[in-house]
Amino acid sequence: MEYIRVTKENIEKEHICCAISNNRDIQVASKKAWLSERFDEGLVFLKSTERGKCFIEYIPAENAWNPIDADGYMYIDCLWVSGSFKGHGYSNDLLGECIADSKEKGRKGLCILSSPKKKPFLADPGYLKHKGFTVCDEADNGIDLWYLPFSPDATRPGFKECARHPRTDGDGFVLYYTHQCPFNAKYVPIVEQTAAENGIKFRAVLLETAADARNAPSPVTTYALFYNGEYVTNEQMNDTKFLKLVSAVSK
């Protein structure tokens, strides 16, 4: 498998893996705009030359859009291998490149979000354990921070207090999200419209800066949905999924 690093110089012509290829699509445009603003902050986006199949996205933890205290670490936003490309060692390739790059840059280690059981859009805990990661902090909503220190005396990362006990004010549904996930540009407005048409109390909060994200009431900031103050899910909703969820939580 060949890999290519996406940069400010080539991002317009490169497929960004987890979204459709048409640059005029709002999902692609929003994700590429978000990426372009992060490259100067040290973000690395390494992907396969096979379109839409596998990639890793990581950034110095000081610049991560998550409420974590992990100075000196590299934070992995996403490690993704899809479909028939699973089981061929490509995750190992990408993670190995991240480790080598992070060590060369003098980082203390890696950290990443996961959970005791596999959740949508989060790293597989079984794979992380296999690669030597361990849990360094836990949030009340079942999201864990895992880390892979490069030395035994490396400081231990952790969640900020706002993320360790996820909760938000207000009744009804409240969604915190960023443009880091391309699908939000399409599906958040769909859920907003669905809620309005069905008389469902819903408020979407776009986290527009790293400071906003680092003070969010959830470890996951790409998509964090709450109901009556309680955390519900990090899984992106379309209209059908949202109405099904409403029915379930309203019982």
C-alpha positions in Angstrom: 0.0 0.0 0.0 1.3 3.5 -0.9 0.5 6.5 1.3 0.4 10.2 0.7 0.5 13.1 3.2 -2.2 15.7 2.5 -0.9 19.3 2.9 -2.1 22.8 2.2 -0.4 22.5 -1.2 -2.2 19.4 -2.4 -5.5 19.3 -0.4 -7.6 20.7 -3.2 -6.8 17.9 -5.5 -6.7 15.1 -2.9 -9.6 12.9 -1.8 -9.9 13.2 2.0 -11.0 9.6 2.5 -14.1 9.7 4.7 -16.2 11.9 2.5 -17.4 12.0 -1.1 -14.9 13.2 -3.7 -16.8 16.2 -5.2 -15.1 19.3 -3.9 -18.3 21.3 -4.3 -20.1 19.1 -1.8 -20.6 21.0 1.5 -19.3 18.0 3.4 -16.0 18.0 1.5 -15.7 21.8 1.6 -16.2 22.1 5.3 -13.8 19.3 6.2 -11.1 20.6 3.9 -11.5 24.1 5.3 -11.1 22.8 8.8 -8.0 20.7 7.9 -6.4 23.6 6.0 -6.6 25.8 9.2 -5.0 23.0 11.3 -1.9 22.2 9.2 0.1 25.2 10.6 -0.8 23.8 14.1 1.0 20.6 13.3 -1.9 18.4 12.0 -0.9 15.5 9.9 -3.3 13.7 7.5 -1.7 10.6 6.0 -3.8 8.5 3.7 -3.6 5.6 1.3 -3.5 6.3 -2.4 -6.6 4.2 -2.7 -9.5 6.6 -2.5 -11.5 6.5 0.7 -10.0 3.4 2.2 -7.6 4.2 5.0 -6.0 7.2 6.8 -4.7 8.6 10.1 -5.2 12.1 11.3 -3.2 13.4 14.3 -2.1 16.7 15.9 0.0 17.9 18.9 -2.3 17.4 21.9 -1.9 21.1 22.9 -3.8 21.9 19.7 -6.4 19.1 19.8 -10.0 20.0 19.6 -10.8 17.9 22.7 -11.0 18.7 26.5 -7.8 16.9 27.4 -4.6 17.8 29.4 -1.9 16.0 27.4 0.9 18.5 26.8 3.8 16.9 24.9 1.7 14.1 23.5 0.4 13.6 20.0 -3.4 13.2 19.8 -4.9 10.9 17.2 -8.1 12.4 15.8 -8.9 9.3 13.7 -7.4 6.0 12.5 -9.6 4.5 9.9 -9.4 1.5 7.6 -12.5 0.5 5.8 -14.2 -2.5 4.1 -12.0 -5.1 2.3 -8.9 -3.2 3.3 -9.2 -4.4 6.9 -7.0 -7.2 8.1 -4.0 -6.5 5.8 -1.9 -4.5 8.3 -2.7 -1.1 7.0 -3.7 0.2 10.5 -0.2 -1.0 11.7 1.4 0.9 8.8 -0.4 4.2 9.6 0.1 3.9 13.4 3.7 3.0 12.8 4.2 6.2 10.7 2.5 8.2 13.5 4.8 6.7 16.2 7.9 7.4 14.2 6.9 10.9 13.3 5.9 11.7 16.9 9.2 10.4 18.3 11.1 12.4 15.7 9.2 15.5 16.9 10.1 14.8 20.5 6.6 13.9 21.6 6.0 12.0 24.9 3.7 9.5 23.4 0.3 9.1 21.7 -3.3 9.5 23.1 -6.7 8.7 21.5 -10.3 8.3 22.5 -12.0 4.9 22.8 -14.4 3.1 25.1 -14.7 -0.3 26.9 -16.8 -1.6 24.1 -16.5 -0.5 20.4 -18.5 2.6 19.7 -19.2 4.3 16.3 -16.4 6.6 15.1 -14.1 5.7 18.0 -11.0 3.6 18.0 -11.3 -0.2 18.6 -10.3 -0.8 22.2 -9.1 -4.3 21.3 -6.7 -3.0 18.7 -5.4 -0.3 21.0 -4.7 -2.8 23.8 -2.9 -5.1 21.2 -0.7 -2.2 20.2 0.3 -1.4 23.8 -2.1 1.4 24.7 -3.7 1.6 28.1 -6.5 3.6 29.6 -5.3 6.8 31.4 -8.6 8.4 32.2 -12.3 7.7 32.1 -15.4 9.8 31.7 -18.8 9.1 33.2 -20.4 8.6 29.7 -18.2 5.5 28.9 -15.6 7.4 26.8 -12.0 6.6 27.8 -8.7 8.3 27.1 -6.0 5.8 26.1 -2.3 6.5 25.8 0.9 5.0 24.6 3.9 6.6 26.4 7.3 6.5 24.8 9.1 6.3 28.1 8.1 4.9 31.5 8.4 8.3 33.3 6.2 10.2 30.8 3.4 12.2 32.5 0.0 10.7 32.4 -2.6 12.5 30.2 -6.1 13.1 31.4 -9.5 14.7 30.7 -10.3 18.2 31.8 -12.9 18.3 34.5 -15.6 19.5 32.1 -15.3 16.3 30.1 -14.9 13.8 33.0 -18.6 14.3 34.0 -20.4 15.1 30.7 -23.6 17.1 31.3 -25.2 20.1 29.8 -27.9 22.6 30.9 -31.3 22.9 29.4 -34.2 20.6 28.4 -34.6 18.7 25.2 -31.8 17.8 22.9 -28.6 19.7 22.7 -25.9 18.9 20.2 -22.3 20.0 20.3 -20.3 19.5 17.1 -17.4 20.7 14.9 -16.6 20.8 11.3 -13.9 18.2 11.9 -16.4 15.5 10.8 -17.5 16.2 7.2 -20.9 14.6 7.6 -22.0 17.3 10.1 -22.3 19.9 7.4 -25.0 17.9 5.7 -26.7 16.0 8.6 -26.9 18.6 11.4 -29.2 20.8 9.3 -31.3 17.8 8.5 -31.7 17.0 12.2 -32.5 20.6 13.0 -35.2 20.6 10.3 -36.6 17.3 11.5 -36.8 18.5 15.1 -38.6 21.7 14.0 -41.1 19.9 11.8 -41.9 17.5 14.7 -42.0 20.0 17.5 -38.9 18.5 19.2 -36.8 20.8 21.4 -33.4 20.8 19.8 -30.4 23.2 19.9 -27.2 22.7 17.9 -23.9 24.3 19.2 -21.1 24.6 16.7 -17.7 24.6 18.4 -15.9 27.0 16.2 -12.5 27.3 17.9 -10.1 25.0 19.7 -10.8 26.9 22.9 -14.5 26.2 22.5 -13.8 22.5 22.0 -11.3 22.2 24.9 -14.1 23.5 27.2 -16.9 21.3 25.8 -18.9 19.1 28.2 -17.9 15.9 26.5 -14.7 14.1 25.6 -16.0 13.7 22.0 -16.4 17.1 20.3 -17.0 16.0 16.7 -20.6 15.0 17.7 -22.0 14.9 21.2 -25.7 14.7 21.7 -27.4 15.3 25.1 -31.0 14.9 26.2 -32.3 16.8 29.2 -28.7 17.4 30.3 -27.6 13.7 30.0 -25.2 12.5 27.4 -26.8 10.2 24.8 -24.5 9.4 21.9 -21.6 10.4 19.6 -23.2 8.7 16.6 -24.2 11.1 13.8 -27.9 11.2 13.2 -30.0 11.4 10.0 -33.7 12.1 10.2 -34.7 8.5 10.6 -32.1 7.7 13.3 -33.0 10.9 15.2 -36.7 10.2 15.3 -36.0 6.6 16.4 -33.8 8.0 19.2 -36.4 10.5 20.2 -39.0 7.7 20.5 -36.6 5.6 22.6 -35.5 8.3 25.1 -39.0 9.7 25.5 -40.5 6.5 26.8 
